[in-house]
Amino acid sequence: MKATEALLTLLVLSACSNAGKPAAVDYEKIEVPTDRLASDEARARGRALFLKRCALCHGERADGNGVRRKGLSGAPANFQSQDWRTSTSARDVFMIVSEGKRGTSMPAWPTLSDEEKWEVVAYVLSVAEDGP
């Protein structure tokens, strides 16, 4: 009987552990700030953030050849690639910056505000079009 009581207690406690936590973000419903993505100023701020936070893995030229590239699980994205650009969306990039990418070394960046994340998105999307 004690094992059953212990199991029941664990189940109740695990159910309560999510109390007060926000629900998962539905990225499909997030409004994409298209004006910000097209803004030269946002792209410049995004580039500065990219160089500070992302270039170690993705490279200063955003080509996936950063100094930390070796030994990562999965190659860093090459943002200069037209194939990469046509296979992704602003929402996809925002989600990956926000949540990380499972099964790879790409971490989440919870320390960035949503505005900063969109600026990074603006920059990396522009790289395939305009160069780094």
C-alpha positions in Angstrom: 0.0 0.0 0.0 2.9 2.4 0.7 4.2 2.0 -2.8 0.8 2.9 -4.2 0.6 6.0 -1.9 4.1 7.1 -2.9 3.2 6.7 -6.6 0.0 8.7 -6.2 1.9 11.4 -4.3 4.4 11.7 -7.2 1.7 11.9 -9.8 -0.1 14.7 -7.9 3.1 16.6 -7.3 4.1 16.3 -11.0 0.7 17.6 -12.1 1.2 20.6 -9.8 4.7 21.4 -11.1 3.3 23.1 -14.2 0.9 25.3 -12.2 1.6 28.9 -12.9 3.9 28.3 -15.9 2.9 30.0 -19.1 1.6 27.8 -21.9 3.9 27.0 -24.8 4.2 29.7 -27.4 2.2 29.2 -30.6 4.7 30.5 -33.0 2.3 30.2 -35.9 0.2 33.0 -34.3 3.0 35.4 -33.6 2.8 38.5 -35.8 5.8 39.0 -38.0 7.0 42.6 -37.9 7.7 42.9 -41.6 8.6 46.6 -41.3 11.3 45.8 -38.8 12.6 42.9 -41.0 13.1 45.4 -43.9 14.6 48.1 -41.7 18.3 48.9 -42.3 18.6 50.0 -38.7 17.1 46.8 -37.4 19.4 44.8 -39.6 22.4 46.7 -38.4 21.4 46.2 -34.7 20.8 42.5 -35.6 24.3 42.2 -37.1 25.8 43.7 -34.0 24.0 41.1 -31.8 24.9 38.4 -34.3 28.6 39.2 -34.1 28.4 39.3 -30.3 26.3 36.1 -29.7 26.2 34.0 -32.9 29.5 34.5 -34.8 31.5 32.0 -32.7 29.5 29.2 -34.3 28.0 30.7 -37.4 31.1 32.8 -38.4 31.6 36.5 -38.8 30.4 36.2 -42.4 27.4 34.2 -41.3 28.6 31.3 -43.5 28.5 28.6 -40.9 32.3 28.6 -40.4 32.7 30.0 -36.9 35.7 29.1 -34.7 33.6 26.9 -32.5 32.1 25.0 -35.5 34.2 21.9 -35.0 32.7 19.4 -32.5 29.2 20.8 -32.6 26.3 18.4 -33.0 25.1 19.5 -36.5 26.8 22.1 -38.7 25.8 25.7 -38.0 23.5 27.2 -40.6 25.1 29.0 -43.5 22.9 32.1 -43.8 24.5 33.0 -47.1 23.0 29.9 -48.7 20.0 30.6 -51.0 18.8 27.0 -50.2 18.7 27.9 -46.5 16.9 31.1 -47.3 14.2 29.5 -49.4 13.6 26.7 -46.9 12.9 28.9 -43.9 10.7 31.8 -42.8 11.0 34.6 -40.3 8.8 32.7 -37.9 11.0 29.7 -38.1 14.2 31.7 -37.4 12.5 33.5 -34.5 11.4 30.2 -33.0 14.8 28.7 -33.3 16.4 31.7 -31.7 13.8 31.6 -28.9 13.7 27.8 -28.3 17.0 26.5 -29.8 17.1 23.6 -32.2 16.6 20.1 -30.8 19.2 17.6 -31.8 21.8 20.2 -32.5 24.1 22.5 -30.6 21.9 25.5 -31.4 20.9 26.9 -28.0 17.9 29.0 -27.1 18.6 32.7 -26.4 16.1 33.6 -23.5 18.3 36.6 -22.6 17.4 38.4 -25.8 14.2 40.4 -25.8 11.7 39.7 -28.6 12.7 42.9 -30.2 16.4 41.8 -30.2 15.4 38.4 -31.6 13.5 40.0 -34.5 16.6 42.2 -35.2 18.8 39.1 -35.4 16.1 37.5 -37.7 16.2 40.6 -39.9 19.9 40.4 -40.2 20.3 36.7 -40.9 17.4 36.7 -43.5 19.1 39.6 -45.2 22.5 37.8 -45.5 21.4 35.5 -48.3 20.0 38.5 -50.2 22.5 41.2 -49.5 25.6 39.4 -48.2 27.0 39.6 -44.7 
